[in-house]
Amino acid sequence: MTPPTLAVQGNPVPPQPTTVRGRVLLLVKKWAKLEKLPKDTDLLTVLWAPQADPYNPDGAQSLVEAIQTEFAAPPVICQCITVTDLTQKITTVAKLVEAVPECPQ
């Protein structure tokens, strides 16, 4: 086991997740400005609501862009999730986690 990477002040820096699920959860956490990771059953519209009331395409667009940036290289290349998907088909965190690896490679 290797020691954690040390930050400038000597504080341990937690490793970044390498799984699709872990990476998606971190993206959603940042996107929704949450203090902790979201649950699989959390609705994306509810998570975004405190930041932009009512839920609007701009919020979905920023999540789409974050996903495309995060997964723009192998092993997952995700360019197929759209704003329409996030407002109609991909309604929960779990569905988003499932949708990312289903993108065509």
PAVO-281173 format. One record per residue (C-alpha): residue number from 1; residue in three letters; x, y, z. Coordinates in nm, 4 decimals. Layout:
N
{NUM,ALA,{X,Y,Z}} ...
END
This chain:
105
{1,MET,{0.0000,0.0000,0.0000}} {2,THR,{0.1425,0.3357,-0.0971}} {3,PRO,{0.1172,0.6373,0.1341}} {4,PRO,{-0.1322,0.9106,0.0382}} {5,THR,{-0.0040,1.2008,-0.1651}} {6,LEU,{0.0805,1.4945,0.0569}} {7,ALA,{-0.0550,1.8415,-0.0095}} {8,VAL,{0.1649,2.1491,0.0238}} {9,GLN,{0.0933,2.1848,0.3974}} {10,GLY,{0.1443,1.8129,0.4607}} {11,ASN,{-0.2255,1.7210,0.4663}} {12,PRO,{-0.3161,1.3956,0.2923}} {13,VAL,{-0.4872,1.4412,-0.0434}} {14,PRO,{-0.7536,1.1762,-0.0984}} {15,PRO,{-0.7056,0.9803,-0.4193}} {16,GLN,{-0.9441,1.0538,-0.7055}} {17,PRO,{-1.1884,0.7729,-0.7772}} {18,THR,{-1.1175,0.5712,-1.0881}} {19,THR,{-1.4540,0.3989,-1.1269}} {20,VAL,{-1.7230,0.5499,-1.3463}} {21,ARG,{-1.9599,0.5529,-1.0487}} {22,GLY,{-1.7136,0.7334,-0.8225}} {23,ARG,{-1.6317,0.9902,-1.0871}} {24,VAL,{-2.0012,1.0566,-1.1631}} {25,LEU,{-2.0824,1.0945,-0.7929}} {26,LEU,{-1.8061,1.3540,-0.7533}} {27,LEU,{-1.9296,1.5418,-1.0607}} {28,VAL,{-2.2860,1.5521,-0.9300}} {29,LYS,{-2.1640,1.6597,-0.5863}} {30,LYS,{-1.9722,1.9502,-0.7365}} {31,TRP,{-2.2496,2.0390,-0.9850}} {32,ALA,{-2.5178,2.0500,-0.7150}} {33,LYS,{-2.2823,2.2109,-0.4602}} {34,LEU,{-2.3478,1.9333,-0.2088}} {35,GLU,{-2.1508,1.8799,0.1102}} {36,LYS,{-2.1534,1.5014,0.0697}} {37,LEU,{-2.1916,1.2552,-0.2139}} {38,PRO,{-2.5440,1.2129,-0.3513}} {39,LYS,{-2.7443,0.8939,-0.3085}} {40,ASP,{-2.8341,0.6783,-0.6074}} {41,THR,{-3.2021,0.7570,-0.5579}} {42,ASP,{-3.1567,1.1359,-0.5540}} {43,LEU,{-3.3422,1.3124,-0.8330}} {44,LEU,{-3.1211,1.5361,-1.0445}} {45,THR,{-3.3906,1.8041,-1.0626}} {46,VAL,{-3.4151,1.8138,-0.6836}} {47,LEU,{-3.0371,1.8318,-0.6413}} {48,TRP,{-3.0146,2.1243,-0.8823}} {49,ALA,{-3.3214,2.3112,-0.7510}} {50,PRO,{-3.1441,2.5030,-0.4708}} {51,GLN,{-2.8935,2.6429,-0.7220}} {52,ALA,{-3.1375,2.7390,-0.9986}} {53,ASP,{-3.5053,2.7606,-0.9267}} {54,PRO,{-3.6831,2.6396,-1.1329}} {55,TYR,{-3.4750,2.3574,-1.2812}} {56,ASN,{-3.3622,2.4878,-1.6154}} {57,PRO,{-3.1658,2.3747,-1.9200}} {58,ASP,{-2.8641,2.5804,-1.8129}} {59,GLY,{-2.8232,2.3600,-1.5070}} {60,ALA,{-2.8559,2.0461,-1.7136}} {61,GLN,{-2.6179,2.1901,-1.9731}} {62,SER,{-2.3491,2.2511,-1.7121}} {63,LEU,{-2.3802,1.8888,-1.5942}} {64,VAL,{-2.3636,1.7602,-1.9533}} {65,GLU,{-2.0470,1.9640,-2.0121}} {66,ALA,{-1.8894,1.8373,-1.6888}} {67,ILE,{-1.9644,1.4764,-1.7859}} {68,GLN,{-1.8288,1.5220,-2.1375}} {69,THR,{-1.5108,1.6801,-2.0019}} {70,GLU,{-1.4572,1.4140,-1.7343}} {71,PHE,{-1.5230,1.1226,-1.9703}} {72,ALA,{-1.3666,1.2585,-2.2891}} {73,ALA,{-1.0937,0.9941,-2.2974}} {74,PRO,{-1.0724,0.6157,-2.2713}} {75,PRO,{-1.1790,0.3938,-2.1059}} {76,VAL,{-1.5101,0.5846,-2.1255}} {77,ILE,{-1.5781,0.8358,-2.3995}} {78,CYS,{-1.9110,1.0012,-2.3295}} {79,GLN,{-2.0389,1.2568,-2.5735}} {80,CYS,{-2.3940,1.1278,-2.6161}} {81,ILE,{-2.5754,1.2437,-2.3002}} {82,THR,{-2.7843,1.5513,-2.3792}} {83,VAL,{-2.9809,1.8103,-2.1859}} {84,THR,{-3.2998,1.6419,-2.3064}} {85,ASP,{-3.1782,1.3119,-2.1592}} {86,LEU,{-3.1167,1.4793,-1.8218}} {87,THR,{-3.4590,1.6413,-1.8140}} {88,GLN,{-3.6586,1.3435,-1.9428}} {89,LYS,{-3.4856,1.0025,-1.9261}} {90,ILE,{-3.1940,1.0288,-1.6844}} {91,THR,{-3.3762,1.1445,-1.3743}} {92,THR,{-3.1738,0.9982,-1.0871}} {93,VAL,{-2.8091,0.9748,-0.9917}} {94,ALA,{-2.8206,0.5952,-1.0466}} {95,LYS,{-2.9554,0.6371,-1.4004}} {96,LEU,{-2.6771,0.8852,-1.4747}} {97,VAL,{-2.4167,0.6396,-1.3456}} {98,GLU,{-2.5677,0.3723,-1.5742}} {99,ALA,{-2.5857,0.6037,-1.8774}} {100,VAL,{-2.2203,0.7081,-1.8855}} {101,PRO,{-2.0658,0.3671,-1.9693}} {102,GLU,{-2.3441,0.3008,-2.2187}} {103,CYS,{-2.2150,0.5827,-2.4392}} {104,PRO,{-2.0670,0.4578,-2.7642}} {105,GLN,{-1.6920,0.4133,-2.7471}} 
END
